[in-house]
Amino acid sequence: MIDRRRFLASASALAAGAALPVAAHPADAPHLGPEAVRPEGAALRDLTPDDLQTAAEVQGLDFTAADRELMLPDVTERLESLAAIRDAEPPNSVAPALVLDLSMGGRTMPGPGAGATVPMPSLSSRPADDRDLAFLSIPELGALLRRGAVTSVGLTELFLERLRTFDPILQCVVTRMPERALETARARDRELAAGVDRGPLHGIPWGAKDLLAAKGAPTTWGAEPYRDQEIDEDAVVVQRLEAAGAVLVAKLTLGALAWGDVWFGGTTKNPWNPDQGSSGSSAGPGAAVAAGLVPFAIGSETLGSIVSPSTRNGVTGLRPTTHRVPTTGAMALSWSMDKLGPMTRSAVDAALVFDAIRGPETGEDAAFPFDPSAPLSDLRVGTIVSTDPDDAGAEADLA
C-alpha cells in the first residue's frame, strides 16, 4: 500500500516533470535556478501518458492506463503553475505572508467580545412539506426548535433520510453517521427542554468534508488507500461545532487527497446539473448543501477548494484567512495555505457557522461583531479594476 507521504512526494515529482529524486545540496554546491530546469521564455513540452509511466516506474509506483489518462490534465496544469511561479520568482528578500495579523493596515484590532448577532425569525409553524423544511435557513430552523415546532431528532432523521435518498444520484456522501447523530440530537432536545441553549447552531444537523477527523467514522481523505482509515479523535472544528450544539450527520466527499471532485466512489455531481461534476475539492459539501441534504457543511481550501465548488453549486462559501480557523485534525496539504470554512445557503448562515469555529486553538480571539442590519455604507469593498482575466498585474480599487 502506498502511504500518503510517499504518494504526495511522488505526485510532486511528477508535477515538476522530475525523473529522479534529487538529494539536498550541500551548502557550497552550485544553485540550480529555474533556468537550469527550463530556460526563461521556453515553451513547455506537452506531457504524455508515457512520461507519467516512466516517472512512476522510477518512483516505484504503478498506475493503470486509465489512471494516467485521468492524471495527465492535472499534472500538466501543475507543471504550468510551477513554470509561472519560476518566471515570476520574487527576490529572496520578500518574505511569504504566513502569520495572521489583524492589526496590519493601520487599523486597531478589535478585542474579544460578542460574536454574530441575528434576530430570531418570526416563523413558528413547521412547513407542511419536508422539502420546504429542508431548505430553511439556520435561524429559521433554530426558531422552530425553540418554539417546539420541530425537534433536533426530527431534523436529524429528515437529513439522514435525504442523504440516503439523493446520494446515489449525487455521490456526495462517504459515510452517514446515524448512531452518533441521533445520540447527539437526543441530548440537544433534552438540553432545550431543560432551558439550556448552546446558541444559534443548537440542534442543527451538518456535514463534514471527509478530511476532518471525527469519531465513529472513517476519515478517508477521498483516496482508495485510506478508505478504511480510522482516526479516533474529533478535529478541533468538529469539537467546536459539537460545543456549539450542532449535530454531525455525515462525512461528505472530497476529490482524492483534496484534488478535484473524483474520489474512490466516483464523481460528485452538481445538483443543478447531474451531468456535471460538483467541482472540488469540497465537492460533497457543495452538492449536499445545495441539494438541501444538510443545512450547512464545513469545507476546506488550499487553492480554490471552497470557492470553486461554491460557485459551481450555487452556495455561499466563506474562505477565511489562513490561521483564522484551526486546522488541527484535518488532512494537511500546505500548513501555510490550508483553511477551513463554512459552506451554507446564505451569508447569514455562513456568519453563524464561522462564529462558532473561528479563533486560535488557545487564547482569546478578536470580536466578530456581525450584524446583518448594519448599513452597507459602513462596509469597505475591494474590486479589480481590470476586466481582463489574464491581466495578472491588475490593480485593486478599494471603495
Phi, psi and chi 1 to 4 in degrees:
 res  aa     phi    psi   chi1   chi2   chi3   chi4
   1 MET       -  139.0 -179.6  179.3  -67.3      -
   2 ILE   -83.2  124.6  -56.6  168.1      -      -
   3 ASP   -80.7  163.1   65.5   37.8      -      -
   4 ARG   -64.7  -41.2  178.3  173.5  172.7  -89.4
   5 ARG   -61.3  -43.5 -176.8  179.8  -62.7  -82.8
   6 ARG   -66.7  -39.3 -175.1 -179.2  174.4 -158.7
   7 PHE   -61.9  -46.9 -176.6   92.4      -      -
   8 LEU   -66.3  -38.4  -69.2  177.6      -      -
   9 ALA   -62.6  -40.4      -      -      -      -
  10 SER   -68.1  -42.0  -57.4      -      -      -
  11 ALA   -61.9  -39.4      -      -      -      -
  12 SER   -63.4  -41.2  -62.4      -      -      -
  13 ALA   -63.6  -41.2      -      -      -      -
  14 LEU   -62.7  -44.5  -70.0  172.5      -      -
  15 ALA   -63.3  -33.8      -      -      -      -
  16 ALA   -82.8   -2.5      -      -      -      -
  17 GLY    75.4   19.8      -      -      -      -
  18 ALA   -79.3  144.4      -      -      -      -
  19 ALA  -102.3  -24.4      -      -      -      -
  20 LEU  -135.6  145.5  -70.9  169.0      -      -
  21 PRO   -64.5  146.0   20.2  -29.0      -      -
  22 VAL  -111.6  126.9  179.5      -      -      -
  23 ALA   -75.0  155.8      -      -      -      -
  24 ALA   -63.2  140.7      -      -      -      -
  25 HIS   -80.0  141.1  -65.8  -67.6      -      -
  26 PRO   -64.9  162.1   17.0  -26.1      -      -
  27 ALA   -57.9  -31.1      -      -      -      -
  28 ASP   -95.8    6.8   57.9  -10.1      -      -
  29 ALA   -76.0  148.4      -      -      -      -
  30 PRO   -64.8  142.1   23.5  -33.6      -      -
  31 HIS   -81.6  129.1  170.2   64.2      -      -
  32 LEU   -93.1   99.6  -62.4  178.9      -      -
  33 GLY   -79.1 -176.4      -      -      -      -
  34 PRO   -57.7  -32.2  -14.1   20.4      -      -
  35 GLU   -66.3  -23.2   66.8  -77.0   -8.5      -
  36 ALA   -75.5  -24.7      -      -      -      -
  37 VAL   -88.9  -45.9 -179.9      -      -      -
  38 ARG  -150.8  115.2 -178.8 -179.6   62.0   88.8
  39 PRO   -54.8  142.2  -23.1   32.3      -      -
  40 GLU   -56.7  131.4 -175.3  175.0   -3.1      -
  41 GLY    85.9  -11.1      -      -      -      -
  42 ALA   -73.9  143.8      -      -      -      -
  43 ALA   -75.8  147.3      -      -      -      -
  44 LEU   -75.8  138.4  -68.6  171.0      -      -
  45 ARG   -76.5  139.2  178.9  176.3   67.9   80.0
  46 ASP   -65.0  129.6  -70.4  -19.6      -      -
  47 LEU   -76.8  155.2  -67.5  178.9      -      -
  48 THR  -127.7  161.5   67.6      -      -      -
  49 PRO   -55.9  -30.9  -27.7   36.5      -      -
  50 ASP   -65.2  -35.4  -71.5  -19.2      -      -
  51 ASP   -60.7  -43.9  -67.1  -34.0      -      -
  52 LEU   -64.7  -38.8  -60.7 -174.2      -      -
  53 GLN   -64.5  -41.5  176.7   61.1   18.3      -
  54 THR   -63.8  -45.9  -60.7      -      -      -
  55 ALA   -64.1  -39.7      -      -      -      -
  56 ALA   -63.2  -40.7      -      -      -      -
  57 GLU   -62.5  -40.9  -70.9  174.2   -1.9      -
  58 VAL   -64.1  -35.2  171.9      -      -      -
  59 GLN   -83.9   -3.0  -63.5  -68.2  -27.7      -
  60 GLY    77.6   26.0      -      -      -      -
  61 LEU  -108.4  165.1  -57.5  176.6      -      -
  62 ASP  -138.5  114.5 -176.5   22.6      -      -
  63 PHE  -119.7  145.8  -62.2  107.5      -      -
  64 THR   -76.2  167.7   66.7      -      -      -
  65 ALA   -59.6  -38.7      -      -      -      -
  66 ALA   -65.8  -39.0      -      -      -      -
  67 ASP   -59.3  -45.4  -70.1  -22.8      -      -
  68 ARG   -65.7  -38.7  -64.7 -166.2  -64.4  -85.8
  69 GLU   -64.1  -39.0  -71.0  -70.8   -9.8      -
  70 LEU   -68.5  -36.6 -176.4   63.3      -      -
  71 MET   -74.8  -29.3  -67.3  164.9   60.2      -
  72 LEU   -55.1  -48.8 -172.1   60.3      -      -
  73 PRO   -61.2  -40.0  -22.2   33.4      -      -
  74 ASP   -68.7  -41.9  -73.3  -18.0      -      -
  75 VAL   -64.3  -40.8  172.9      -      -      -
  76 THR   -62.2  -43.1  -60.7      -      -      -
  77 GLU   -62.9  -40.9 -179.2 -179.1  -15.8      -
  78 ARG   -67.1  -38.5  -69.0 -174.5 -178.0 -141.1
  79 LEU   -63.3  -40.8 -174.2   58.8      -      -
  80 GLU   -65.2  -37.8  -69.1  171.2  -12.4      -
  81 SER   -64.8  -42.8  -63.5      -      -      -
  82 LEU   -63.0  -38.6  -70.6  171.2      -      -
  83 ALA   -64.2  -40.6      -      -      -      -
  84 ALA   -64.7  -38.7      -      -      -      -
  85 ILE   -64.3  -43.0  -68.9  171.4      -      -
  86 ARG   -62.4  -39.2  -67.0 -171.9 -176.2  111.1
  87 ASP   -69.3  -22.1  -71.9  -17.7      -      -
  88 ALA  -117.5   32.9      -      -      -      -
  89 GLU   -62.0  123.3 -173.8  174.3    2.9      -
  90 PRO   -75.2  163.1   28.5  -34.5      -      -
  91 PRO   -60.6  154.1  -18.6   29.1      -      -
  92 ASN   -61.1  -23.3 -177.7  -98.9      -      -
  93 SER   -76.0  -11.2   59.2      -      -      -
  94 VAL   -88.7  111.8  176.8      -      -      -
  95 ALA   -84.8  145.5      -      -      -      -
  96 PRO   -71.3  153.5   25.9  -33.4      -      -
  97 ALA   -87.0  103.6      -      -      -      -
  98 LEU  -115.5  -13.9  -60.3  178.4      -      -
  99 VAL  -115.8  130.6  178.9      -      -      -
 100 LEU   -75.8  122.0  171.5   64.4      -      -
 101 ASP  -136.4   98.1 -175.0   -7.9      -      -
 102 LEU   -73.3   -6.1  -62.5 -179.1      -      -
 103 SER   -88.4   -4.8   66.1      -      -      -
 104 MET   -68.2  157.4  -64.9  175.5   66.0      -
 105 GLY    86.3   14.4      -      -      -      -
 106 GLY    78.3    8.9      -      -      -      -
 107 ARG  -104.7  146.6  -64.2 -168.8  173.2 -167.0
 108 THR   -79.0  132.1  -57.8      -      -      -
 109 MET   -73.3  127.4  177.5  176.3  172.4      -
 110 PRO   -66.2  146.9   25.1  -33.8      -      -
 111 GLY   -82.9  175.0      -      -      -      -
 112 PRO   -59.4  146.2  -21.5   32.6      -      -
 113 GLY  -179.4 -159.7      -      -      -      -
 114 ALA   -65.2  151.6      -      -      -      -
 115 GLY   -99.0 -145.1      -      -      -      -
 116 ALA   -65.0  138.6      -      -      -      -
 117 THR  -122.2  114.8  -57.4      -      -      -
 118 VAL  -130.2  120.4  176.7      -      -      -
 119 PRO   -60.9  146.9  -19.1   31.1      -      -
 120 MET   -72.0  128.7 -177.9 -179.6  -68.0      -
 121 PRO   -62.3  161.4  -20.2   32.4      -      -
 122 SER   -81.1   -6.6   58.8      -      -      -
 123 LEU   -55.4  128.6 -174.8   66.8      -      -
 124 SER  -130.9   -9.8   59.5      -      -      -
 125 SER  -122.7  144.5   60.0      -      -      -
 126 ARG   -69.7  135.5  174.4 -169.1  175.5  120.8
 127 PRO   -58.6  146.6  -22.5   32.3      -      -
 128 ALA   -66.9  -31.4      -      -      -      -
 129 ASP  -102.0  126.5 -166.8  -38.6      -      -
 130 ASP   -59.3  -27.0  -79.4  -11.6      -      -
 131 ARG   -65.6  -36.8  -70.2  173.0  -64.7 -176.2
 132 ASP   -68.9  -38.2  -66.1  -32.3      -      -
 133 LEU   -61.5  -40.1  178.5   62.8      -      -
 134 ALA   -65.0  -23.8      -      -      -      -
 135 PHE  -103.6   10.3  -76.5   92.8      -      -
 136 LEU   -69.3  156.5  -68.6 -178.4      -      -
 137 SER   -75.1  167.8   67.6      -      -      -
 138 ILE   -60.5  -46.3  -69.8  174.6      -      -
 139 PRO   -60.8  -36.5  -26.4   37.1      -      -
 140 GLU   -67.6  -43.5  -70.9  170.7  -28.3      -
 141 LEU   -63.1  -39.5  -68.7  172.5      -      -
 142 GLY   -62.6  -39.0      -      -      -      -
 143 ALA   -63.9  -42.9      -      -      -      -
 144 LEU   -64.7  -38.3  -66.4  179.9      -      -
 145 LEU   -63.3  -45.2  -79.9  165.3      -      -
 146 ARG   -73.8  -21.3  -73.3  159.8 -178.3   79.4
 147 ARG   -97.0    4.3  -69.2  171.4  178.5  140.4
 148 GLY    77.1   12.0      -      -      -      -
 149 ALA   -78.4  -24.1      -      -      -      -
 150 VAL  -140.5  166.6  -62.6      -      -      -
 151 THR  -119.0  160.8   63.4      -      -      -
 152 SER   -64.1  -37.2 -178.8      -      -      -
 153 VAL   -61.8  -43.8  167.7      -      -      -
 154 GLY   -61.9  -43.4      -      -      -      -
 155 LEU   -65.0  -42.1  -69.6  178.5      -      -
 156 THR   -62.6  -43.3  -61.4      -      -      -
 157 GLU   -63.8  -38.6  -69.6  174.2  -21.7      -
 158 LEU   -60.6  -48.9  168.5   66.0      -      -
 159 PHE   -74.7  -32.0  -72.4  110.2      -      -
 160 LEU   -61.4  -40.3  -76.2  169.7      -      -
 161 GLU   -68.5  -40.0  179.2   60.3   21.5      -
 162 ARG   -65.6  -38.9  -71.8 -177.3   64.4   81.3
 163 LEU   -61.1  -41.5  -71.9  161.6      -      -
 164 ARG   -67.2  -40.7 -174.5 -165.5   66.2   78.0
 165 THR   -71.1  -43.1  -60.2      -      -      -
 166 PHE   -98.4  -10.0  -66.5  102.6      -      -
 167 ASP   -63.0  -36.8  179.6   56.2      -      -
 168 PRO   -57.6  -26.5  -27.4   37.0      -      -
 169 ILE   -85.2  -46.2  -60.3  170.9      -      -
 170 LEU   -91.2  -22.8  -60.1  178.4      -      -
 171 GLN    50.5   51.9  -62.7 -178.2   53.3      -
 172 CYS  -112.4   -0.4   62.9      -      -      -
 173 VAL  -116.2  128.6 -178.9      -      -      -
 174 VAL   -89.0  -50.0 -178.8      -      -      -
 175 THR  -145.0  123.4  -52.8      -      -      -
 176 ARG   -80.8  150.4  -68.0 -166.9  -47.7  141.3
 177 MET  -127.8   63.1  -56.4  175.1   65.6      -
 178 PRO   -63.9  -38.7   20.8  -32.1      -      -
 179 GLU   -64.0  -53.1  -66.9   83.0    5.1      -
 180 ARG   -62.1  -42.9  171.8  171.4  173.6  160.6
 181 ALA   -62.9  -47.8      -      -      -      -
 182 LEU   -70.3  -34.5  -70.2  169.4      -      -
 183 GLU   -62.5  -43.8 -179.9 -178.3   -7.9      -
 184 THR   -66.3  -42.6  -57.2      -      -      -
 185 ALA   -62.7  -41.0      -      -      -      -
 186 ARG   -61.9  -39.7  -74.6 -169.9  -73.4  -92.7
 187 ALA   -64.8  -38.2      -      -      -      -
 188 ARG   -67.7  -37.6  -61.9  -62.8  168.8  -99.9
 189 ASP   -65.5  -41.3  -75.3  -23.2      -      -
 190 ARG   -63.2  -39.9  -71.3 -165.7  -62.0  -91.4
 191 GLU   -63.2  -47.2  -71.5  172.9  -14.9      -
 192 LEU   -60.1  -40.8  -82.0 -176.5      -      -
 193 ALA   -62.5  -28.2      -      -      -      -
 194 ALA   -93.1    5.2      -      -      -      -
 195 GLY    85.3   12.7      -      -      -      -
 196 VAL   -97.1  117.9  177.1      -      -      -
 197 ASP  -122.7  115.9 -170.0  -25.7      -      -
 198 ARG   -81.9   -7.7  -66.3  173.4  179.8 -111.5
 199 GLY   126.4 -170.2      -      -      -      -
 200 PRO   -57.9  -26.2  -22.0   31.9      -      -
 201 LEU   -94.0    4.7  -57.3 -175.9      -      -
 202 HIS   -59.2  119.1 -170.8  114.5      -      -
 203 GLY    80.8    5.2      -      -      -      -
 204 ILE   -91.8  123.6  -54.5  -65.8      -      -
 205 PRO   -68.9  154.8  -22.8   35.8      -      -
 206 TRP  -156.0  167.6   69.1  -74.8      -      -
 207 GLY  -125.4  146.9      -      -      -      -
 208 ALA  -111.8  132.3      -      -      -      -
 209 LYS   -57.7  136.4 -177.9  175.1  178.0  176.8
 210 ASP   -81.2   38.6 -162.5   24.5      -      -
 211 LEU  -112.5    2.0   51.8   58.9      -      -
 212 LEU   -95.5  127.2  -71.6  167.9      -      -
 213 ALA   -68.4  138.0      -      -      -      -
 214 ALA  -150.9  130.9      -      -      -      -
 215 LYS   -62.9  140.2  -65.5  178.3 -179.5  178.4
 216 GLY    95.4    2.8      -      -      -      -
 217 ALA  -153.0  151.4      -      -      -      -
 218 PRO   -62.0  156.6  -18.4   30.6      -      -
 219 THR  -119.6   96.7  -58.9      -      -      -
 220 THR   -92.4  -15.0   71.5      -      -      -
 221 TRP    56.8   14.5  -60.8  -18.5      -      -
 222 GLY    73.2    6.1      -      -      -      -
 223 ALA  -114.8  139.0      -      -      -      -
 224 GLU   -53.0  -42.5  178.0   65.8   35.2      -
 225 PRO   -63.8  -15.8  -22.8   34.7      -      -
 226 TYR  -117.8   16.1  -55.6  100.6      -      -
 227 ARG   -65.1  -21.4   65.8 -175.7  -57.1  166.4
 228 ASP  -108.0   11.0  -61.9  -40.5      -      -
 229 GLN   -67.2  127.3  175.0  176.4 -119.5      -
 230 GLU  -111.7  124.3  -64.8  -85.2   -3.7      -
 231 ILE  -118.4  107.8  -59.6  177.2      -      -
 232 ASP   -84.3   61.1 -170.5   28.9      -      -
 233 GLU  -160.2  162.5   63.9 -179.9   30.5      -
 234 ASP  -100.8  134.1  -75.2  -19.0      -      -
 235 ALA   -58.9  157.1      -      -      -      -
 236 VAL   -57.1  -41.1  169.2      -      -      -
 237 VAL   -63.6  -38.8  160.7      -      -      -
 238 VAL   -64.1  -41.6  175.4      -      -      -
 239 GLN   -60.5  -42.4  -65.2  174.3   26.5      -
 240 ARG   -68.4  -38.6  -69.9 -173.0  174.7 -178.6
 241 LEU   -69.9  -34.9  -71.9  170.1      -      -
 242 GLU   -61.0  -44.9 -177.4   92.3    2.8      -
 243 ALA   -65.7  -29.1      -      -      -      -
 244 ALA   -80.6   -4.8      -      -      -      -
 245 GLY    99.2   -0.8      -      -      -      -
 246 ALA   -72.9  158.4      -      -      -      -
 247 VAL  -119.1  110.2  179.1      -      -      -
 248 LEU   -74.9  121.3  177.6   60.0      -      -
 249 VAL  -110.5  -19.5  -65.5      -      -      -
 250 ALA  -164.2  154.2      -      -      -      -
 251 LYS   -97.9  126.1  -55.4  -71.0  -72.1  -62.9
 252 LEU  -105.2  158.5  -56.1  174.5      -      -
 253 THR   -72.3  157.1   60.3      -      -      -
 254 LEU  -144.0  154.7   67.7  157.3      -      -
 255 GLY   -59.1  151.4      -      -      -      -
 256 ALA   -51.5  125.3      -      -      -      -
 257 LEU    52.8   37.7  -63.6  178.3      -      -
 258 ALA    62.6   48.3      -      -      -      -
 259 TRP  -140.9  116.9 -175.0 -100.9      -      -
 260 GLY    73.4 -165.0      -      -      -      -
 261 ASP  -116.0   13.6   51.2   21.4      -      -
 262 VAL  -100.5  122.0  179.5      -      -      -
 263 TRP  -126.5 -178.3   59.0  -66.1      -      -
 264 PHE   -65.8  -14.9   63.0   79.9      -      -
 265 GLY   -98.4   -1.9      -      -      -      -
 266 GLY   136.3 -152.1      -      -      -      -
 267 THR  -115.7  123.0  -59.3      -      -      -
 268 THR   -69.8  136.2  -58.7      -      -      -
 269 LYS  -103.1  153.7  -55.5  -61.0 -167.0  -59.9
 270 ASN   -79.4  120.1  173.1    7.6      -      -
 271 PRO   -60.1  -27.4  -21.3   31.7      -      -
 272 TRP   -75.3  -22.8  -58.3   97.8      -      -
 273 ASN  -153.8   87.5  177.7    7.6      -      -
 274 PRO   -62.9   -8.6  -23.9   35.2      -      -
 275 ASP   -80.7   -3.7  -67.4  -29.8      -      -
 276 GLN  -117.6  143.2 -179.0 -176.3   59.7      -
 277 GLY   -67.2  159.5      -      -      -      -
 278 SER   -80.4   -5.0  176.9      -      -      -
 279 SER    71.7  168.9 -174.5      -      -      -
 280 GLY  -144.4  178.6      -      -      -      -
 281 SER   -94.7   -8.9   65.6      -      -      -
 282 SER   -80.3   54.9  -58.9      -      -      -
 283 ALA   -68.7  -47.6      -      -      -      -
 284 GLY   -62.6  -49.4      -      -      -      -
 285 PRO   -56.2  -41.8  -31.0   37.8      -      -
 286 GLY   -62.6  -47.5      -      -      -      -
 287 ALA   -68.1  -43.3      -      -      -      -
 288 ALA   -66.7  -40.9      -      -      -      -
 289 VAL   -67.9  -44.0  170.8      -      -      -
 290 ALA   -62.4  -35.9      -      -      -      -
 291 ALA   -87.6    3.5      -      -      -      -
 292 GLY    69.5   31.8      -      -      -      -
 293 LEU   -89.4  -21.5  -49.7 -170.1      -      -
 294 VAL  -147.1  148.7  -73.8      -      -      -
 295 PRO   -67.3  -31.9  -23.8   35.7      -      -
 296 PHE  -156.6  165.2   74.7   90.1      -      -
 297 ALA  -144.8  164.5      -      -      -      -
 298 ILE  -108.4  125.1  -62.3  -63.7      -      -
 299 GLY  -110.6 -179.8      -      -      -      -
 300 SER  -137.6  155.2   72.0      -      -      -
 301 GLU  -141.9  130.9  171.7  156.7  -28.7      -
 302 THR  -112.6  -40.8  -55.5      -      -      -
 303 LEU  -149.8   69.4 -171.1   64.7      -      -
 304 GLY    96.3    7.0      -      -      -      -
 305 SER   -81.8   -7.2  -69.0      -      -      -
 306 ILE   -99.4  -45.9  -71.3  175.9      -      -
 307 VAL   -63.1  -45.7  172.9      -      -      -
 308 SER   -66.1  -52.2 -178.9      -      -      -
 309 PRO   -67.4  -26.4   19.4  -30.3      -      -
 310 SER   -65.8  -41.7  -66.2      -      -      -
 311 THR   -65.1  -46.9  -58.5      -      -      -
 312 ARG   -62.6  -41.1  172.8   67.2   58.0   84.0
 313 ASN   -96.0   -2.9  -66.4  -79.2      -      -
 314 GLY    71.1   39.8      -      -      -      -
 315 VAL  -118.1  171.8  -58.7      -      -      -
 316 THR   -95.6  118.0  -62.3      -      -      -
 317 GLY  -116.4  136.7      -      -      -      -
 318 LEU  -113.0  114.8  174.0   59.8      -      -
 319 ARG   -98.2   97.0 -170.5 -132.2   71.3  168.6
 320 PRO   -68.0  165.6  -16.2   30.4      -      -
 321 THR   -62.3  144.4  -56.0      -      -      -
 322 THR   -52.8  135.9  -56.0      -      -      -
 323 HIS    76.2    1.4  -53.4  -48.4      -      -
 324 ARG   -73.6  -28.1 -167.8   72.8  165.1   96.5
 325 VAL  -126.0  130.5  175.0      -      -      -
 326 PRO   -63.2  139.4  -18.1   29.3      -      -
 327 THR  -107.5    7.9   56.9      -      -      -
 328 THR   -60.7  129.1  -59.2      -      -      -
 329 GLY    94.0    0.8      -      -      -      -
 330 ALA  -108.6  146.7      -      -      -      -
 331 MET   -57.2  131.7 -174.1 -167.4   82.6      -
 332 ALA   -93.6  130.5      -      -      -      -
 333 LEU  -105.8  -50.1  -76.9  175.2      -      -
 334 SER  -144.3  113.3  169.2      -      -      -
 335 TRP   -64.1  -22.8  -73.7  -92.1      -      -
 336 SER   -93.6   -3.8   62.0      -      -      -
 337 MET  -128.9  -18.9  -63.9  172.7   63.9      -
 338 ASP   -64.5  139.8  -67.8  -14.2      -      -
 339 LYS  -142.5  142.9  -61.0  161.5  -77.6  -74.5
 340 LEU  -112.3  138.5  -61.8  174.3      -      -
 341 GLY  -156.8  164.1      -      -      -      -
 342 PRO   -77.5  148.6   27.5  -33.0      -      -
 343 MET  -126.1  119.5  -62.3  176.4   71.0      -
 344 THR  -139.6 -171.9   65.1      -      -      -
 345 ARG  -107.1    7.1  -71.4 -169.0  -67.5  -88.3
 346 SER  -160.8  161.8   73.4      -      -      -
 347 ALA   -66.3  -36.4      -      -      -      -
 348 VAL   -63.6  -45.7  169.4      -      -      -
 349 ASP   -60.3  -41.6  -74.9    1.5      -      -
 350 ALA   -62.2  -39.0      -      -      -      -
 351 ALA   -64.2  -41.3      -      -      -      -
 352 LEU   -65.5  -41.7  -66.5  173.5      -      -
 353 VAL   -70.0  -45.0  176.9      -      -      -
 354 PHE   -58.1  -39.3  172.5   70.6      -      -
 355 ASP   -61.5  -29.5 -167.2   31.4      -      -
 356 ALA   -80.4  -21.9      -      -      -      -
 357 ILE  -112.3   -8.7   62.2  176.2      -      -
 358 ARG   -71.4  163.8   67.0 -173.9  172.4   90.4
 359 GLY   103.2  156.4      -      -      -      -
 360 PRO   -66.6  163.5   26.8  -35.0      -      -
 361 GLU   -66.3  -31.7  -69.3 -168.6   50.0      -
 362 THR  -129.7  152.7   59.2      -      -      -
 363 GLY    87.7  178.1      -      -      -      -
 364 GLU   -93.3  148.3  -65.8 -179.4  -39.5      -
 365 ASP  -102.8  160.9 -172.9   29.6      -      -
 366 ALA   -65.6  154.4      -      -      -      -
 367 ALA   -62.5  152.1      -      -      -      -
 368 PHE  -126.5   77.6  178.7   56.4      -      -
 369 PRO   -81.1   63.1   30.6  -34.2      -      -
 370 PHE   -74.2  126.1  173.6   79.0      -      -
 371 ASP  -136.5  106.2  179.5    1.8      -      -
 372 PRO   -63.4  -16.5   22.4  -32.2      -      -
 373 SER   -89.9   -1.8   64.7      -      -      -
 374 ALA   -64.2  143.1      -      -      -      -
 375 PRO   -66.8  140.8   22.3  -32.4      -      -
 376 LEU   -64.6  -21.9  -64.6  179.4      -      -
 377 SER   -65.4  -16.3   58.4      -      -      -
 378 ASP   -86.0   -5.8  -69.5  -15.7      -      -
 379 LEU   -90.6  150.5  -60.4  179.4      -      -
 380 ARG  -114.9  120.7 -166.5  164.0 -176.7 -118.1
 381 VAL  -115.9  135.8  179.6      -      -      -
 382 GLY  -102.9  137.0      -      -      -      -
 383 THR  -130.5  156.6   61.5      -      -      -
 384 ILE   -93.3  125.7  -59.3  -62.2      -      -
 385 VAL   -67.4  -45.2  175.6      -      -      -
 386 SER   -75.3  140.8  174.3      -      -      -
 387 THR   -97.6    1.5   58.2      -      -      -
 388 ASP   -86.1  112.0 -178.4   -1.2      -      -
 389 PRO   -64.2  -18.1   23.7  -33.3      -      -
 390 ASP   -90.7    0.4  -63.3  -35.8      -      -
 391 ASP   -85.9   87.8 -175.9    4.5      -      -
 392 ALA   -68.5  -17.7      -      -      -      -
 393 GLY   -98.4   16.6      -      -      -      -
 394 ALA   -60.0  140.1      -      -      -      -
 395 GLU   -91.5  146.7  -64.7 -177.3   -2.7      -
 396 ALA   -88.3  145.2      -      -      -      -
 397 ASP  -120.4  122.3 -177.7   31.2      -      -
 398 LEU   -98.6  133.2  -66.9  176.5      -      -
 399 ALA  -128.5      -      -      -      -      -
